[in-house]
Amino acid sequence: MKSIKNEEQKVQTRKSKILVVDDHPSNLDIVKDTLGADYSLYLVKSGIKALEAARKILPDLILLDIMMPQMDGYEVLEKMKEDSLLASIPVIFLTAKTSNLDEAEGLSRGGVDYITKPFHPLVLKKRVELHLKLEMQKKKIQENYKKLKQEEKLRAKLVDMVAHDIRNPLMIVANYIEFTLLGLDAESPDLNLIKEDLEKSLAASKEIERMIETMLETARMDDPTFQVSLEVIDINDLVLEVQNEFQRISGERQWEIQEDTSKTKVLGDKRLLRRVLQNLFANAIHYSPKKSKIRIHFRIEEETYLQIGIHNESQTKNLENLDKIFDSFYQTDKNQKKSKGFGLGLSFCKMAIEAMKGRIWAESKQKKNSKMEIDFYFSLPLSPIME
């Protein structure tokens, strides 16, 4: 009963629009006295005016007389059904035609209900409330169905994206393992070359591991019961730990940490924050030239937040819609079949940082060679406990 009352309150609070059609002014006055306090009423005296008004206001419900000159109620409803804007609006016939055959005719023509005159005000009120609630529930079901269809498309796209993204590093691992075996079978194995192949295999396998962990963490955060485990974290120590994980696969890229503040303790979920740094560092390596510098800086923001920036000399071209870069399936250039995407990594970063009451964003700069330089920033609440 509680949910029904809540729905009734919603209907009344938002003043549902009801179009009332009757060629007798006295009947319009009675409906106005009965429903005027609870709904926004629009009163018209002919079928032609009813169609004009319906297209203009798109009412939530129509109370329609049947016997009217020029165009009767049946013809009005027939024309409504031919109009895509009006076809789904529920119509209650409110008429002096009282026989069972008349009622059956009205319902067969598409009316959702049939009320005979003279009507009892309470009956009219309850019938109107009922059909507005039914219409609200129908719209909710339709919205949920659309969401399910969208989620189904997203899942299909996710499977395709994951299969594509994981296949590439898997092929790299397989190829370099094969090269390593061939090198070991040689009469004079080149240990440096074998080591290089193994390091590339390791980098590719780490990328696969990161993708899988990101998907698992994303699914975990989508769970309605998910809660972050906040603790005091020294972000500088965590950055150094994660940077060390990537040192072997960084190649000739150099890392530089700039601290504009000694306050580097934040409140966050260490597991999520580690995963955020792993994704951002992996992007920095992936999109920057081999002989380049990746810079990380810390600075205080608005006295209560610590801002962390990751800067790299990006090789990205044709970046569009920077505000969409954190979307799950964003691609840097949708016009190219082989355009690079940021996958789920940045989408996960946004979910994780916001779950920790922080914010994340990206900024870009046009370089002389027409390429874009993208910098990522995120900020988290400073720990109130400073040692």
N, C-alpha and C positions, 0 to 999 in steps of 0.2 A: 504493500500500500504506500510505503514511503516514496518509492520511485515514481509511482503514478502521480502523487501530489506534486513532486518536484517538476514533473513534465507539465502538469497543469499550470504551475506557477510560471514556468518558462514561456508557455503559450501566451499567458496573460501579460507578463512583463514586457515582452517584445511587441505587443499590440499587433497581432496577426491581422492581415488585410482581408476583408470580406467584401465581395461585390454582391450587392442585392439588386435583383432585376424584377420589377413588377410594374405593370401599367396603371395600377391604382395607388395614388398617393397615400391613402389611408393604410394600406398594407405596408408600405414602406415605413410609415410612422410607427406602426406596431413593432416591426423588426428593430427599428432604431431604438425604441424604448426598451426593448428586451436585451439587445446586445451592445448598444452604444457605449456603455460604461467599460466594457471589457475589450472591445476590438475597434480597429480603425475601419469604419464602414464607408463604402462608396455606393451611393444610391442612384440608379438610373431607371428610366421608365419605358425603354424599348429594347428589342433584341439588337437592333443596329447599334444603338448607343452602348449596349453591353459589350459587343465585340470591340468597339473602339476603346472603351475604358479598360477592358481586360488586357489588351495589347499594351496599353500605356502603364498600368500599375502592376500587372502580373500578380493578381491576388492569390492568397493562400487557399481560398475557398470561395465558391460562388453559390448563392441561393437564387434559384432560377424559377420564375413562374412559367407555366406551360402555355396557357391561353393568353396570347397577346396579338394585337393587330400587326400587319406587315410581315413580321417574322416571329413565329412562335418559338417556345423554348426548345422543342426538338430540333428545329432548324439551327438555332443558335449553337446547340451542343454539337450538331453535325459539322458545322463550320469550324468550331473549336478543335475538333478531332483532326481536321485537315491542316491545322496550323501547328507547326512544331513547337512554337512558344507556348501555346495554350493547351495542347493535347493532354498534358498530364495533370492539369488543375482539376481537383475534385469538384463535382457539381452535385448539389442537393436540390431536387425538385421540391418547390414549395407551392402547392397548387390546390385549387378547389375541385379537381377531378378526383373523386373519392372511391371509385370502384376498384376491386381487386385486379381487374383486367388493365385498368389505367396504370395502377402501380407496377404491374408486371411489365407493361409497355415502357414505362419510364426507366426502370432498371435495365431492361434489355437494350435501351438506346444508349446506355453508358452512364447513367446517373449512379452515384454511390449510395444514395438514400432517397427516400420519398416521404415527404411530410405533407399531410392534408390540412387544408384550412377549414374551419378555424383551428389553430394549433394552441396548445398550452405553452406558455412562455418557458416553463421549466423543461419541458420536453425538447423544445427548440434549442435551449441552452446546452443541454446534455448531449444532444445529437451533434451540435457544432463542436463542442469540446472533444467528443469521441473522434470525429473525422479529422480534426486538426492534429490530434495525437497520433492517429494512424498515419497521416501524411508525414508527420515528423519522423516516425519510426521507419516509414518507407524510404525517406530520403537518407536516413542514417544507414540503412541496409545498403542502399545504392552506393553511398560514399565508402562504406567498408568494403564492398565488392570491388570498387575502383582501386582502393588501396591494395587489396589482395592481388589484383591483376598487375598493378605496378610492382609490387614486391616479387611476384612471379617472374616478371621481366627482368628485374634487378638480379634475382637469383640466377637466372639463365645467363645474364651478362657477366655476373661474378664468376660462374663456372668457366665460361669462355676465357675471361681475363686471367683467372688463376692458372688455367691449363696452359695458356700462352706464356705467362710470366714465369711459371716454374719450368716449362719445357726448355727455355733458353739456358738457364744455369745448369740444368740436368745434362744437356748436350755438352756443355763446357766441361763438366766433371767427367763425363764418359770419354770425351776426346782426349783430355789431358792424362787421364789414367791410361788410356791406350798408348799415348806418346811416351809415358813413363815406362810402361812395360817394354815397348820397343827399344827405348834407351837402355834399359837394364839388360836386354838381350844382346846389345851390341858388344863387339870385342873390347872396345875401350869406352865404357860409359862416361858421358859428360855429366858429372855430378852437379855442376852448376845449373845446367839445363834441366836436369831431372828435378832439382830443388825448385826451380822457377815454375815448372809444370805442376808440381805438388802444391805450391803456394796458390796458383791460379785455381786449382781444383778446390782447395780449402776455401778460398774466397767465394766461389760459386756455391759451395755447399752451405756456407754461412748465410748467403743470400736466401737460399731456399728455407733454411731454418728461420730466418727473420720473417719471411713471408707467412710461414705457417703460424708462428707465434703471434704475429699481428692479427691474423684471421681469428685465432682462438681468443685473443684479448678483446677484439671487437665484438665477437659473439657474447663474451662474458659481460661486457658493458651494456649490451642490448637487453640483457635479462632484467626484468623489472625489480628483482630482488638485489641487484648489484649495489654495493656500497664501497666507497673508497676507504682505504686504511691510512688515515693521515698520521704522519710522524714528522719529527724534525729531521731534515736532510741537509747535509752540507753539499750543495750543488757543485761546488768546485771539485770536491773529492769524487763525486759521481761522474762528472765530466771526464776527469782524468782516467777513471776506471774504464769508461766506455771508449774513450779515445785509444787507450791501450789495446782494447779488443780489436780496433780497426787499424792499428799501426802496421800490421803485417800486410794488409791488403790496400794500404794507402798508396803504395808505389813510391813515386818521387814527389808526391805532394807533401807539403810541410804544414804542420799545425802550429798555431800561435794562439795563446790564451792571454787576453787583456782584462785586468781587474781594475775597474774604476772605483771599487768599494771593497772594504774588508768584510762587509756583511754578506755572507753567501749562504746562510742557513735559511731554508724555506720550509713551509708546511706542504707536504705532498705525500703521494703514494709512491714509495720507492720503486716498486715493481713497474708501475705504469710509467713513471718518469724515466726509468732506464730504457724502456721500450721506445719512448718518445725520442730520446737522444739517439738511440740506435737508428731509428728511421731517418731522422734529420741528418745524421752523419753519413748514412748510406747514400742519401740523396746528394749531399755535398760532394762525395767522392764520385758518384756516378755521373753527375752533370758538370764536373770541372775538368779542365785539362790536366794532363799527367804532371807537368812541371808547374804547379800553381800552389797558392797558399790558402789554407782554410783557417779563418780567424773566428775565434769565439770570444765574446766579451760579456762582462757583467756590469750592470749599473743599477742604481736605485731609481725606482719610478714612483712618483707621488708619495715618497717616504715610507709606504707600507708594502711595496711590491719590489721584487727583484726581477729585472729584465735580463734575459739571456738572448744574445744575438748570434746567429751562425751566418758568416759571410763567406762566399766563395766566388771565384771567377767562372760563372756559369757559361756553358756552351749552348744554352737553349736559344732557339730562334722562334720568331713568330708567336710569342706568347700573347694569348688573348684572354680577356676576362680573368684578371688576377684574383678577383674576389671569389672565383669558383675553383681556385686551385686546391682547396681542401675538400671538394666534392669527391665522392668515392671513385667515379670513373672519368675524372677530368683528363683531357688530352691536350697537349700543348698546341697541336695544330690538327684540327678535325678534318681539314681538307686533304690531308695526306694519309694514305692507307697505312704507312709505316710510322705514323706519328707516335712519339713516346708519351706514355701516360705516367702519372704519379701513383697509379694503383690505389690500394687501400691505405698505404702508409700515412699520407698526410691527413686523410679523413680520420684515421685512428688517432693521430696526434691531436686533432681538434677536439675529438670526443674526450680524450684523456685529460687534456689541459683544462677544458671547461668543467670536467667532473671534479677537478682539484681547485675549482673557484678561480682559475686563471684565464688568460686569453692568449690567442695565438694569431699571428698575421704574417703577411709577406709584403715586401716592397721590391720594386724593380727599378733598374736604371738602364737606359739605352747606351750601349758602348759604341765606339767609333767604327767597329767592324760590323755594325748592324745587329750584333747579338745582344741578348738581354742578360743583365746581371741580377740574380734574384737573391735577396737576403731574407732569412726567416728569423722571426722574433717570437718569444713567448715570455710571459711574466707570471709569477706565482707569488702568493702572499708570503711576506717575510715571517720567519718564526718570531713569536713574541718573546721567546726565551733566547737571550744572547749570552753566550759564555764568554 
